[in-house]
Amino acid sequence: MGSSPETEHPVKAVGYAARDPSGVLSPINFSRRETGDEDVRFKVLYCGVCHSDLHSIKNDWLNAKYPMIPGHEIVGVVTEVGSKVKKVKVGDKVGVGCMVGSCRSCDQCTSDQEQYCSKTIQTYNAHTVVPTYGGYSDHMVANEHFIISWPEDLPLDAGAPLLCAGITVYSPMRYYGLDKAGMHVGVVGLGGLGHVGVKFLKAFGIKVSVISTNPNKKEEAVSKLGADLFLVSHDQTQMQAAMGTMDGIIDTVSADHALTPLISLLKPNGKLILVGAPTKPHELPAFPLLFGRKLVGGSLIGGIKETQEMIDFAAKHKITAAVEIIPMDYINTAMERLQKSDVRYRFVIDIANTLKSA
């Protein structure tokens, strides 16, 4: 008989899990490992709800292992540390993002790019000997290397989504050089990732154009988030007028959409960076790339060192996500709303005050 989530480890825990591809989440009793020498255990205070949580619980990516406890935008307060832990102490505020493990010795790991290690262990739904369980739970335990120290002046609730949404847009800005003051960079999609992307770009001193299918988002993009320009992607006149004006574009959209109109917005040598993951492959014509030596690239979250750098940068520039705080038992309604993009712009679960035992 295989071990169940209740018996795999000695430390009792409670959370919310999906049991099958219906994606319905309900209370679960499970267990976590004891605190190892290099481990940090913390009480979860808040956990962001990421679009990938929704994809995962519904098995959209065909790799779901049930029961699944999602959540990889996790913040809390340290309750116990192993004997060799140097990074944090009991009582410190900490975060855990999308990874809780990697091989630590390959070229990717030794260059602080753990997210590209072939042995990366995801915070939940990782198919290790024992499955990993995420932040929709009362507490977490993780190796100290994968723990992010939380700045004193960054709010926990509105800061939590930065652990996935924030690093997902910050990392490509840094790597592809779209972080230089005076540049002009486009952001496609004004959702969980896009709205944070605008804030980071403005903090770098960049001129920002938001590109969206929804004209109703103009007011929010320009007045609230500080975008310089707003383009409606299906308005030919607006798109035509902006052709060849941008140094780069961060494309956050996970729905099917055409890349050619976006490529036309780039200057020669411009870069279109994909961070959204549509299920259907993009069509990529060669000529728009050849005529202008343009590049289409991709990026996946960021390493631990860079995630810490991003969190510290966010604290310094007062960058947080726009959040709607919800109780744990609202999660299934929240997922339905997320499916319809009915959130401005990130749900965050108040775990500490609303997660009852299963």
Residue frames relative to the residue before (quaternion, step in Angstrom):
aa qw qx qy qz dx dy dz
M 1.0000 0.0000 0.0000 0.0000 0.00 0.00 0.00
G 0.4195 -0.7188 0.4944 0.2509 3.61 -0.80 1.02
S 0.5410 -0.6084 0.4562 0.3591 3.56 -1.18 0.51
S 0.3279 -0.7324 0.5651 0.1915 3.56 -1.14 0.64
P 0.6832 -0.4802 0.3281 0.4415 3.61 -1.19 0.28
E 0.6268 0.5638 -0.3397 0.4169 3.59 1.15 -0.55
T 0.8020 0.3447 -0.1411 0.4671 3.59 1.05 -0.70
E 0.4678 0.7214 -0.4350 0.2675 3.59 1.21 -0.13
H 0.8095 0.1185 -0.0157 0.5748 3.59 1.02 -0.79
P 0.5977 -0.6400 0.3596 0.3222 3.57 -1.18 0.46
V 0.7021 0.4817 -0.2891 0.4375 3.63 1.09 -0.56
K 0.3799 -0.7521 0.4955 0.2111 3.57 -0.57 1.17
A 0.0052 0.7843 -0.6191 0.0396 3.52 -1.11 0.83
V 0.1998 -0.7529 0.6082 0.1529 3.56 -1.28 0.34
G 0.0857 0.8006 -0.5884 0.0742 3.54 -1.13 0.62
Y 0.4442 -0.6206 0.5461 0.3455 3.54 -1.31 -0.42
A 0.0469 -0.8233 0.5648 -0.0323 3.56 -0.79 1.05
A 0.3485 -0.6507 0.6214 0.2626 3.51 -1.36 0.45
R 0.2899 -0.7855 0.5272 0.1447 3.58 -0.95 0.90
D 0.7970 0.0513 0.0134 0.6016 3.59 1.20 -0.46
P 0.7217 -0.4853 0.2779 0.4080 3.62 -1.26 0.21
S 0.4319 0.6454 -0.5046 0.3771 3.62 1.19 0.14
G 0.3539 -0.7723 0.4606 0.2571 3.57 1.21 -0.51
V 0.4262 0.6958 -0.4801 0.3219 3.60 1.23 0.12
L 0.2263 -0.7893 0.5622 0.0988 3.56 -0.81 1.08
S 0.0719 0.7896 -0.6053 0.0702 3.56 -0.97 0.87
P 0.6935 -0.5103 0.3025 0.4089 3.59 -1.20 0.46
I 0.0254 -0.7846 0.6194 -0.0040 3.55 -1.16 0.69
N 0.2773 -0.6799 0.6440 0.2146 3.53 -1.23 0.61
F 0.1151 0.7809 -0.6095 0.0737 3.58 -0.89 0.86
S 0.3670 -0.7347 0.5202 0.2343 3.59 -1.18 -0.27
R 0.2197 -0.7500 0.6086 0.1374 3.52 -1.27 0.53
R 0.6236 -0.5657 0.3832 0.3798 3.56 -1.23 0.45
E 0.5947 -0.5224 0.4567 0.4061 3.53 -1.33 0.24
T 0.5772 -0.5856 0.4353 0.3667 3.57 -1.22 0.41
G 0.2633 -0.7777 0.5562 0.1280 3.57 -0.51 1.22
D 0.7480 -0.4190 0.2775 0.4334 3.57 -1.33 0.19
E 0.7779 0.3081 -0.1600 0.5238 3.59 1.04 -0.79
D 0.5234 0.6713 -0.3833 0.3584 3.58 1.28 0.22
V 0.2011 -0.7224 0.6489 0.1290 3.50 -1.35 0.55
R 0.1331 -0.7686 0.6218 0.0692 3.58 -0.85 1.01
F 0.0543 0.8170 -0.5727 0.0406 3.57 -0.89 0.84
K 0.4930 -0.6166 0.5358 0.2994 3.49 -1.29 0.62
V 0.3548 -0.7369 0.5337 0.2153 3.59 -0.77 1.02
L 0.2010 -0.7794 0.5845 0.1022 3.57 -0.82 1.02
Y 0.7998 -0.0236 0.0481 0.5979 3.59 0.89 -0.95
C 0.0324 -0.7716 0.6334 0.0496 3.54 -1.25 0.51
G 0.3865 -0.7235 0.5304 0.2140 3.56 -0.84 1.03
V 0.3318 -0.7075 0.5872 0.2112 3.55 -1.25 0.53
C 0.1477 -0.8150 0.5597 0.0267 3.54 -0.44 1.31
H 0.6092 -0.5588 0.4077 0.3878 3.58 -1.17 0.56
S 0.6252 0.5399 -0.3501 0.4416 3.59 1.09 -0.61
D 0.5367 0.5848 -0.4150 0.4447 3.62 1.19 -0.37
L 0.6608 0.5153 -0.2902 0.4621 3.54 0.98 -0.94
H 0.6494 0.5023 -0.3121 0.4781 3.60 0.93 -0.90
S 0.6836 0.5220 -0.2922 0.4182 3.56 0.88 -0.97
I 0.7047 0.4703 -0.2933 0.4429 3.60 0.75 -0.98
K 0.7032 0.4315 -0.2662 0.4984 3.59 1.18 -0.55
N 0.4241 -0.7384 0.4257 0.3062 3.57 1.34 0.13
D 0.1933 0.8084 -0.5292 0.1703 3.60 1.07 0.73
W 0.7357 0.3932 -0.2224 0.5046 3.60 1.11 -0.66
L 0.4513 -0.7545 0.3972 0.2633 3.57 1.35 0.38
N 0.6345 0.5141 -0.3621 0.4495 3.59 1.05 0.68
A 0.3635 0.7770 -0.4565 0.2362 3.57 1.30 0.30
K 0.1209 -0.7467 0.6514 0.0598 3.49 -1.14 0.84
Y 0.1423 -0.8185 0.5544 0.0492 3.57 -0.57 1.12
P 0.5156 -0.1741 -0.8389 -0.0048 1.55 -2.20 1.22
M 0.2149 -0.7826 0.5771 0.0906 3.55 -1.08 0.84
I 0.1353 -0.7583 0.6352 0.0570 3.55 -0.89 1.04
P 0.2171 -0.8252 0.5063 0.1252 3.62 -0.21 1.24
G 0.4845 0.6913 -0.4819 0.2346 3.54 -1.36 -0.28
H 0.1948 0.7835 -0.5748 0.1336 3.57 -0.55 1.17
E 0.5808 0.4617 -0.4215 0.5214 3.55 1.07 0.86
I 0.1755 0.8617 -0.4323 0.1994 3.49 0.72 1.25
V 0.0248 0.7911 -0.6109 0.0201 3.59 -0.86 0.93
G 0.1475 0.7986 -0.5705 0.1224 3.53 -1.10 0.68
V 0.5037 -0.6339 0.5006 0.3064 3.52 -1.33 -0.31
V 0.5066 -0.6938 0.4348 0.2701 3.56 -0.87 1.07
T 0.1599 -0.8004 0.5743 0.0627 3.56 -0.91 1.02
E 0.8023 0.0170 0.0168 0.5964 3.59 1.18 -0.49
V 0.0670 -0.7886 0.6091 0.0514 3.60 -1.07 0.71
G 0.5264 -0.6266 0.4804 0.3155 3.55 -1.20 0.64
S 0.6957 -0.5252 0.3151 0.3753 3.56 -1.26 0.47
K 0.7361 0.4120 -0.2395 0.4807 3.62 1.13 -0.54
V 0.4637 0.7065 -0.4346 0.3114 3.60 1.26 -0.02
K 0.1201 -0.8131 0.5687 0.0323 3.57 -0.83 1.06
K 0.6118 0.6313 -0.3361 0.3379 3.56 1.13 -0.72
V 0.8177 0.0483 0.0297 0.5728 3.60 0.89 -0.92
K 0.2430 -0.7502 0.5933 0.1619 3.55 -1.34 0.26
V 0.6948 -0.4442 0.3476 0.4463 3.57 -1.30 0.24
G 0.7590 0.3410 -0.2744 0.4819 3.56 -0.92 0.97
D 0.5679 0.5936 -0.3884 0.4175 3.60 1.24 -0.32
K 0.4047 -0.6683 0.5592 0.2771 3.55 -1.23 0.53
V 0.0180 -0.8144 0.5773 -0.0556 3.56 -0.93 0.97
G 0.2024 -0.7576 0.6016 0.1521 3.53 -1.35 0.17
V 0.1205 -0.7316 0.6597 0.1227 3.53 -1.36 0.35
G 0.2446 -0.7839 0.5578 0.1204 3.54 -0.92 0.99
C 0.8602 -0.2193 0.1443 0.4371 3.54 -1.08 -0.81
M 0.7629 0.3274 -0.1831 0.5266 3.61 1.22 -0.33
V 0.1077 -0.7815 0.6087 0.0847 3.55 -1.18 0.63
G 0.8129 0.1033 -0.0751 0.5682 3.59 1.24 0.09
S 0.0832 0.7442 -0.6626 0.0164 3.54 -1.36 0.38
C 0.6883 -0.5078 0.3055 0.4184 3.61 -1.21 0.20
R 0.3040 -0.8081 0.4478 0.2325 3.59 1.28 -0.51
S 0.7524 0.4001 -0.2268 0.4716 3.62 1.18 -0.03
C 0.5667 0.6015 -0.3979 0.3983 3.65 1.17 -0.29
D 0.7217 -0.4284 0.3095 0.4470 3.59 -1.32 0.14
Q 0.6448 0.5249 -0.3275 0.4489 3.56 1.00 -0.82
C 0.6917 0.4856 -0.2860 0.4516 3.59 0.83 -0.97
T 0.7072 0.4637 -0.2782 0.4554 3.59 0.90 -0.89
S 0.6981 0.3893 -0.2846 0.5293 3.59 1.27 -0.15
D 0.5622 -0.6579 0.3562 0.3526 3.58 1.22 0.64
Q 0.5355 0.5755 -0.4279 0.4460 3.57 1.07 0.82
E 0.0276 0.8634 -0.5034 0.0203 3.57 0.92 0.91
Q 0.5889 0.6043 -0.3760 0.3829 3.58 1.12 -0.57
Y 0.7162 0.4133 -0.2526 0.5023 3.60 1.21 -0.41
C 0.3976 0.6945 -0.4895 0.3463 3.59 1.26 0.27
S 0.4819 -0.6849 0.4583 0.2978 3.60 -0.92 0.86
K 0.7222 0.3967 -0.2419 0.5124 3.60 1.25 -0.29
T 0.2264 0.7864 -0.5380 0.2023 3.59 1.16 0.55
I 0.2055 -0.7540 0.6111 0.1253 3.57 -1.01 0.85
Q 0.3217 -0.7609 0.5342 0.1795 3.56 -0.60 1.16
T 0.6423 -0.5724 0.3675 0.3531 3.52 -1.19 0.71
Y 0.7888 0.0076 -0.0445 0.6130 3.59 1.15 -0.50
N 0.8082 0.2635 -0.2215 0.4778 3.53 -1.31 0.47
A 0.3837 0.6831 -0.5268 0.3294 3.60 1.07 0.64
H 0.3490 -0.7665 0.5090 0.1778 3.53 -0.88 0.98
T 0.1733 0.7647 -0.5877 0.1994 3.53 0.64 1.18
V 0.7623 -0.3158 0.2448 0.5091 3.61 -1.27 -0.13
V 0.7508 0.1339 -0.0723 0.6428 3.53 1.04 -0.90
P 0.4702 -0.6854 0.4573 0.3161 3.65 -0.75 0.92
T 0.3989 -0.6854 0.5441 0.2741 3.57 -1.18 0.54
Y 0.2032 -0.7679 0.6007 0.0910 3.54 -1.14 0.77
G 0.4062 -0.7834 0.4370 0.1739 3.55 -0.84 1.08
G 0.8084 -0.4073 0.2460 0.3464 3.47 -1.44 -0.30
Y 0.5017 0.5832 -0.4749 0.4274 3.61 1.21 0.13
S 0.5552 0.5901 -0.3615 0.4614 3.57 0.82 1.05
D 0.6403 -0.5860 0.3447 0.3576 3.57 -1.20 0.47
H 0.8131 -0.0308 -0.0010 0.5813 3.60 1.11 -0.51
M 0.2661 -0.7445 0.5967 0.1370 3.53 -1.34 0.38
V 0.0681 -0.7443 0.6556 0.1075 3.52 -1.32 0.32
A 0.0993 0.7993 -0.5827 0.1079 3.59 -0.87 0.96
N 0.6062 -0.5313 0.4437 0.3916 3.54 -1.24 0.48
E 0.5741 -0.6446 0.3741 0.3389 3.59 -0.87 0.93
H 0.5596 0.6143 -0.3978 0.3889 3.61 1.12 -0.60
F 0.7515 0.4003 -0.2017 0.4841 3.59 1.04 -0.80
I 0.5130 0.6134 -0.4155 0.4335 3.55 1.33 0.33
I 0.2440 -0.7529 0.5969 0.1314 3.58 -0.97 0.93
S 0.3593 -0.7122 0.5587 0.2271 3.59 -0.85 0.98
W 0.3026 -0.7933 0.5076 0.1463 3.56 -0.76 1.06
P 0.4239 -0.7097 0.4943 0.2689 3.61 -0.74 1.00
E 0.6095 -0.6114 0.3808 0.3311 3.54 -1.06 0.89
D 0.7837 0.3696 -0.1806 0.4654 3.58 0.94 -0.88
L 0.5579 0.5546 -0.4246 0.4483 3.61 1.19 0.42
P 0.4354 -0.7131 0.4708 0.2833 3.62 -0.59 1.07
L 0.5023 -0.6715 0.4572 0.2962 3.58 -0.95 0.87
D 0.7045 0.4876 -0.2896 0.4267 3.59 0.78 -1.01
A 0.7569 0.3634 -0.2118 0.5002 3.61 0.73 -1.02
G 0.6322 0.5311 -0.3336 0.4550 3.59 1.25 -0.23
A 0.5137 0.6939 -0.4049 0.3011 3.59 1.13 -0.63
P 0.6880 0.4993 -0.3183 0.4196 3.67 0.78 -0.89
L 0.5283 0.6319 -0.4202 0.3809 3.60 1.19 -0.31
L 0.5867 0.6149 -0.3631 0.3818 3.60 1.15 -0.58
C 0.7433 0.2149 -0.1987 0.6016 3.58 1.26 -0.23
A 0.7238 0.4335 -0.2622 0.4684 3.61 0.55 -1.13
G 0.6738 0.5181 -0.2991 0.4338 3.59 0.91 -0.91
I 0.7186 0.4380 -0.2590 0.4741 3.58 0.74 -1.05
T 0.5930 0.5897 -0.3628 0.4111 3.61 1.11 -0.61
V 0.7336 0.3655 -0.2353 0.5225 3.59 1.07 -0.63
Y 0.6232 0.5656 -0.3373 0.4218 3.60 1.08 -0.71
S 0.6633 0.5490 -0.3161 0.3983 3.59 0.84 -1.00
P 0.7052 0.4351 -0.2971 0.4745 3.66 0.79 -0.85
M 0.5741 0.5690 -0.3912 0.4400 3.60 1.09 -0.57
R 0.6951 0.4638 -0.2699 0.4785 3.57 0.94 -0.92
Y 0.7051 0.4908 -0.2847 0.4254 3.59 0.74 -1.06
Y 0.7623 0.3642 -0.1953 0.4981 3.57 0.89 -0.95
G 0.5331 -0.6839 0.3816 0.3201 3.59 1.23 0.26
L 0.4540 0.6690 -0.4670 0.3581 3.58 1.14 0.58
D 0.5281 0.6321 -0.3846 0.4167 3.56 1.04 0.86
K 0.5097 0.6613 -0.4083 0.3691 3.59 1.28 0.32
A 0.5291 -0.6503 0.4482 0.3104 3.55 -0.81 1.06
G 0.7746 0.3437 -0.2661 0.4594 3.56 -1.03 0.84
M 0.5283 0.6102 -0.4221 0.4127 3.59 1.24 -0.18
H 0.2962 -0.7033 0.6057 0.2252 3.53 -1.37 0.17
V 0.0245 0.8175 -0.5692 0.0840 3.58 -0.51 1.22
G 0.3022 -0.7501 0.5648 0.1645 3.55 -1.02 0.88
V 0.1608 -0.7422 0.6400 0.1164 3.54 -1.25 0.56
V 0.1913 -0.7874 0.5780 0.0966 3.59 -0.60 1.14
G 0.8012 0.2082 -0.1939 0.5264 3.56 -0.72 1.14
L 0.1061 -0.8000 0.5889 0.0434 3.57 -0.76 1.04
G 0.3084 0.7349 -0.5365 0.2775 3.54 0.46 1.27
G 0.8409 -0.1465 0.1241 0.5060 3.55 -1.13 -0.71
L 0.7192 0.4073 -0.2398 0.5093 3.58 0.93 -0.91
G 0.6818 0.5424 -0.3002 0.3883 3.55 0.80 -1.07
H 0.6886 0.4888 -0.3153 0.4330 3.60 0.81 -0.91
V 0.6404 0.4935 -0.3200 0.4939 3.58 1.14 -0.64
G 0.5995 0.5762 -0.3418 0.4380 3.58 1.11 -0.75
V 0.6313 0.5281 -0.3282 0.4635 3.58 0.96 -0.86
K 0.6709 0.5123 -0.3048 0.4410 3.60 0.90 -0.92
F 0.6568 0.4962 -0.3177 0.4706 3.60 0.95 -0.83
L 0.6562 0.5147 -0.3207 0.4491 3.60 0.89 -0.90
K 0.6532 0.5028 -0.3203 0.4668 3.59 0.94 -0.83
A 0.6332 0.5236 -0.3307 0.4643 3.61 1.07 -0.72
F 0.6540 0.4864 -0.3081 0.4907 3.61 1.18 -0.54
G 0.5120 -0.6631 0.4110 0.3596 3.61 1.24 -0.15
I 0.4503 0.7132 -0.4120 0.3447 3.55 1.19 0.64
K 0.4441 -0.6367 0.5568 0.2956 3.55 -1.20 0.62
V 0.1203 -0.8383 0.5317 0.0070 3.59 -0.65 1.12
S 0.1049 -0.7454 0.6548 0.0680 3.53 -1.07 0.90
V 0.2186 -0.7437 0.6150 0.1446 3.57 -0.89 0.91
I 0.1418 -0.7790 0.6088 0.0489 3.56 -0.91 1.01
S 0.1163 0.8182 -0.5423 0.1512 3.58 -0.46 1.19
T 0.4818 -0.6395 0.5059 0.3209 3.56 -1.22 0.42
N 0.7147 0.4731 -0.2236 0.4641 3.57 1.25 -0.49
P 0.3339 -0.7756 0.5004 0.1909 3.62 -0.29 1.26
N 0.5988 0.6033 -0.3573 0.3869 3.60 1.15 -0.59
K 0.6384 0.5495 -0.3360 0.4215 3.60 1.21 -0.31
K 0.4144 0.7439 -0.4507 0.2679 3.58 1.29 -0.10
E 0.6523 0.5390 -0.3093 0.4339 3.55 0.85 -1.05
E 0.6804 0.4939 -0.2758 0.4658 3.55 0.88 -1.02
A 0.6658 0.5253 -0.3032 0.4345 3.58 0.88 -1.01
V 0.7569 0.3991 -0.2089 0.4735 3.56 0.81 -1.03
S 0.7582 0.4117 -0.2301 0.4502 3.59 0.68 -1.09
K 0.7739 0.3706 -0.2043 0.4712 3.58 0.83 -0.96
L 0.7879 0.3430 -0.1748 0.4806 3.57 0.86 -0.93
G 0.4880 -0.7165 0.3974 0.3010 3.57 1.26 -0.17
A 0.3151 0.7368 -0.5359 0.2658 3.60 1.17 0.46
D 0.4648 -0.6991 0.4763 0.2615 3.56 -1.10 0.74
L 0.8015 0.0777 -0.0078 0.5929 3.57 1.06 -0.79
F 0.1559 -0.7675 0.6145 0.0950 3.55 -1.24 0.50
L 0.0736 -0.8052 0.5883 0.0128 3.57 -0.72 1.08
V 0.2825 -0.7091 0.6178 0.1891 3.55 -0.98 0.88
S 0.4406 -0.7713 0.3902 0.2423 3.56 -0.38 1.29
H 0.7195 0.4093 -0.2698 0.4920 3.63 1.10 -0.49
D 0.5372 0.5820 -0.4231 0.4401 3.59 1.27 0.23
Q 0.3507 -0.7906 0.4643 0.1907 3.58 -0.13 1.36
T 0.6430 0.5423 -0.3303 0.4281 3.58 0.96 -0.86
Q 0.6689 0.4922 -0.2954 0.4723 3.59 0.91 -0.95
M 0.6775 0.4970 -0.2968 0.4537 3.58 0.87 -0.94
Q 0.6234 0.5486 -0.3198 0.4562 3.56 1.04 -0.88
A 0.6789 0.5127 -0.2884 0.4394 3.56 0.91 -0.98
A 0.7229 0.4389 -0.2391 0.4770 3.59 1.13 -0.63
M 0.3809 0.7546 -0.4709 0.2522 3.61 1.26 -0.03
G 0.8596 0.1552 -0.1169 0.4725 3.54 -1.04 0.86
T 0.5485 0.6559 -0.3748 0.3584 3.60 1.18 0.42
M 0.7272 0.4750 -0.2378 0.4347 3.61 1.14 -0.46
D 0.4438 -0.6833 0.5203 0.2556 3.55 -1.11 0.82
G 0.7991 -0.0798 0.0806 0.5904 3.55 1.12 -0.65
I 0.1763 -0.7528 0.6236 0.1155 3.53 -1.33 0.30
I 0.1875 -0.7286 0.6460 0.1294 3.55 -1.08 0.83
D 0.1465 -0.8134 0.5617 0.0383 3.56 -0.49 1.23
T 0.1257 -0.8446 0.5200 0.0208 3.57 -0.31 1.30
V 0.5278 0.6936 -0.3806 0.3089 3.59 1.27 -0.18
S 0.2266 -0.7920 0.5565 0.1082 3.57 -0.90 0.98
A 0.5497 0.5629 -0.4148 0.4570 3.59 1.28 0.08
D 0.6271 -0.5272 0.4036 0.4074 3.59 -1.24 0.40
H 0.2030 0.7637 -0.5962 0.1420 3.59 -0.92 0.90
A 0.5575 -0.6301 0.4382 0.3165 3.55 -1.22 0.56
L 0.3484 -0.7498 0.5282 0.1933 3.57 -1.01 0.86
T 0.5612 0.6511 -0.3886 0.3318 3.60 1.08 -0.71
P 0.6625 0.4852 -0.3415 0.4573 3.68 0.82 -0.77
L 0.6439 0.5141 -0.3290 0.4613 3.60 1.08 -0.65
I 0.6316 0.5354 -0.3294 0.4538 3.57 0.99 -0.86
S 0.6458 0.5373 -0.3233 0.4355 3.59 1.05 -0.74
L 0.6040 0.5621 -0.3598 0.4356 3.61 1.20 -0.39
L 0.6156 0.5942 -0.3369 0.3931 3.59 1.20 -0.52
K 0.4727 -0.6007 0.5630 0.3142 3.53 -1.28 0.56
P 0.6447 -0.4302 0.4060 0.4843 3.63 -1.23 0.04
N 0.8071 0.2081 -0.2168 0.5082 3.58 -1.05 0.91
G 0.4249 0.7177 -0.4572 0.3087 3.58 1.25 0.22
K 0.2950 -0.7682 0.5543 0.1250 3.54 -1.26 0.56
L 0.1474 -0.7494 0.6404 0.0811 3.55 -0.91 0.99
I 0.0769 -0.8288 0.5542 0.0000 3.58 -0.44 1.21
L 0.2531 -0.7803 0.5598 0.1167 3.55 -0.71 1.15
V 0.0041 0.7762 -0.6305 -0.0089 3.56 -0.95 0.92
G 0.5871 0.5053 -0.3691 0.5136 3.57 1.34 -0.10
A 0.2325 -0.7991 0.5443 0.1055 3.58 -1.10 0.62
P 0.1474 -0.7959 0.5823 0.0752 3.62 0.04 1.24
T 0.5129 -0.6547 0.4541 0.3193 3.57 -1.06 0.70
K 0.6965 0.4121 -0.2604 0.5265 3.60 1.16 -0.57
P 0.5136 -0.6591 0.4345 0.3361 3.65 -0.84 0.85
H 0.4894 -0.6440 0.5064 0.2988 3.56 -1.14 0.72
E 0.3738 -0.6498 0.5992 0.2810 3.54 -1.28 0.45
L 0.0455 -0.8276 0.5590 -0.0228 3.58 -0.75 1.04
P 0.1593 -0.8088 0.5594 0.0863 3.61 -0.07 1.24
A 0.5169 -0.6860 0.4283 0.2807 3.57 -1.01 0.83
F 0.6488 0.5915 -0.3480 0.3288 3.59 0.80 -0.99
P 0.6652 0.4938 -0.3441 0.4419 3.66 0.82 -0.80
L 0.6420 0.5026 -0.3335 0.4734 3.61 1.17 -0.46
L 0.6569 0.5250 -0.3080 0.4449 3.56 0.97 -0.89
F 0.7264 0.3973 -0.2328 0.5102 3.55 0.92 -0.95
G 0.7807 0.2237 -0.1848 0.5535 3.55 0.29 1.24
R 0.3314 -0.7745 0.4887 0.2269 3.58 1.31 0.10
K 0.2587 0.7927 -0.5034 0.2264 3.54 0.90 1.01
L 0.2857 -0.7736 0.5538 0.1146 3.53 -1.23 0.56
V 0.1239 -0.7307 0.6615 0.1142 3.54 -1.11 0.73
G 0.0042 0.8172 -0.5733 0.0586 3.57 -0.64 1.12
G 0.2823 -0.7391 0.5797 0.1949 3.52 -1.33 -0.04
S 0.0707 -0.7875 0.6103 0.0484 3.55 -1.28 0.17
L 0.1536 -0.7810 0.6025 0.0588 3.54 -1.10 0.81
I 0.8206 -0.2374 0.0970 0.5108 3.58 -0.67 1.16
G 0.4119 -0.6733 0.5268 0.3154 3.63 -0.85 -0.95
G 0.6105 -0.5455 0.4141 0.3978 3.56 -1.26 0.22
I 0.6985 -0.4793 0.3274 0.4186 3.56 -1.30 0.21
K 0.6433 0.5219 -0.3266 0.4551 3.59 0.94 -0.87
E 0.6863 0.4764 -0.2790 0.4734 3.57 0.95 -0.91
T 0.6108 0.5427 -0.3496 0.4584 3.59 1.09 -0.67
Q 0.6369 0.5101 -0.3209 0.4808 3.58 1.03 -0.79
E 0.6309 0.5359 -0.3165 0.4632 3.57 1.00 -0.90
M 0.6613 0.5147 -0.2945 0.4595 3.58 0.98 -0.94
I 0.6577 0.5085 -0.3074 0.4629 3.60 0.95 -0.88
D 0.6594 0.4960 -0.3039 0.4763 3.58 0.99 -0.82
F 0.6216 0.5308 -0.3202 0.4789 3.58 1.08 -0.79
A 0.6486 0.5228 -0.3100 0.4581 3.59 0.98 -0.90
A 0.6458 0.5161 -0.3222 0.4613 3.58 0.99 -0.84
K 0.6599 0.5263 -0.2968 0.4466 3.56 0.97 -0.95
H 0.7800 0.3282 -0.1599 0.5082 3.59 0.96 -0.90
K 0.4363 -0.7336 0.4241 0.3026 3.57 1.34 0.27
I 0.3206 0.7382 -0.5178 0.2902 3.56 0.93 0.98
T 0.1080 0.7589 -0.6361 0.0886 3.57 -0.83 1.06
A 0.5272 -0.5862 0.4910 0.3707 3.55 -1.29 0.15
A 0.4407 -0.6092 0.5672 0.3360 3.54 -1.29 0.38
V 0.0201 -0.8562 0.5133 -0.0550 3.57 -0.46 1.20
E 0.2094 -0.6988 0.6613 0.1748 3.47 -1.39 0.41
I 0.2680 -0.7842 0.5427 0.1364 3.57 -0.48 1.24
I 0.0479 -0.8173 0.5739 -0.0198 3.57 -0.81 1.05
P 0.4841 -0.6208 0.5126 0.3428 3.59 -1.23 0.40
M 0.6717 -0.5252 0.3427 0.3944 3.56 -1.19 0.55
D 0.7183 0.4670 -0.2812 0.4322 3.61 0.85 -0.86
Y 0.5667 0.5703 -0.3864 0.4521 3.60 1.31 0.12
I 0.4255 0.7816 -0.4138 0.1921 3.57 1.30 -0.35
N 0.6660 0.5008 -0.3342 0.4404 3.64 0.90 -0.74
T 0.6198 0.5053 -0.3331 0.4995 3.58 1.10 -0.66
A 0.6292 0.5390 -0.3290 0.4532 3.58 0.99 -0.84
M 0.6531 0.5128 -0.3173 0.4581 3.60 0.97 -0.83
E 0.6245 0.5246 -0.3323 0.4737 3.59 1.06 -0.76
R 0.6679 0.4912 -0.2932 0.4761 3.57 1.00 -0.86
L 0.6244 0.5430 -0.3326 0.4525 3.58 1.04 -0.79
Q 0.6055 0.5670 -0.3315 0.4494 3.56 1.08 -0.83
K 0.7417 0.3744 -0.2007 0.5190 3.59 1.11 -0.75
S 0.4496 -0.6989 0.4301 0.3527 3.60 1.34 0.18
D 0.4029 0.7174 -0.4692 0.3207 3.57 1.12 0.66
V 0.5896 0.5159 -0.4258 0.4527 3.58 0.54 1.17
R 0.1462 -0.7692 0.6170 0.0789 3.56 -1.05 0.82
Y 0.5964 -0.6117 -0.5160 0.0628 1.69 -0.08 2.46
R 0.7765 0.2381 -0.1199 0.5709 3.56 1.28 -0.14
F 0.3213 -0.7006 0.5997 0.2151 3.55 -0.94 0.90
V 0.0306 -0.7597 0.6486 0.0352 3.56 -1.11 0.73
I 0.3230 -0.7617 0.5353 0.1699 3.56 -0.77 1.09
D 0.3223 -0.7067 0.5998 0.1923 3.55 -0.96 0.96
I 0.1762 -0.8445 0.4999 0.0766 3.54 0.31 1.33
A 0.6918 0.5322 -0.3043 0.3816 3.57 0.70 -1.13
N 0.7710 0.3807 -0.1993 0.4700 3.58 0.94 -0.87
T 0.8032 0.3380 -0.1510 0.4667 3.61 1.11 -0.42
L 0.5909 0.5591 -0.3950 0.4269 3.65 1.16 -0.19
K 0.1453 -0.7913 0.5917 0.0507 3.54 -0.50 1.24
S 0.6021 -0.5642 0.4074 0.3915 3.57 -1.16 0.43
A 0.5745 -0.6363 0.4060 0.3165 3.54 -1.09 0.80
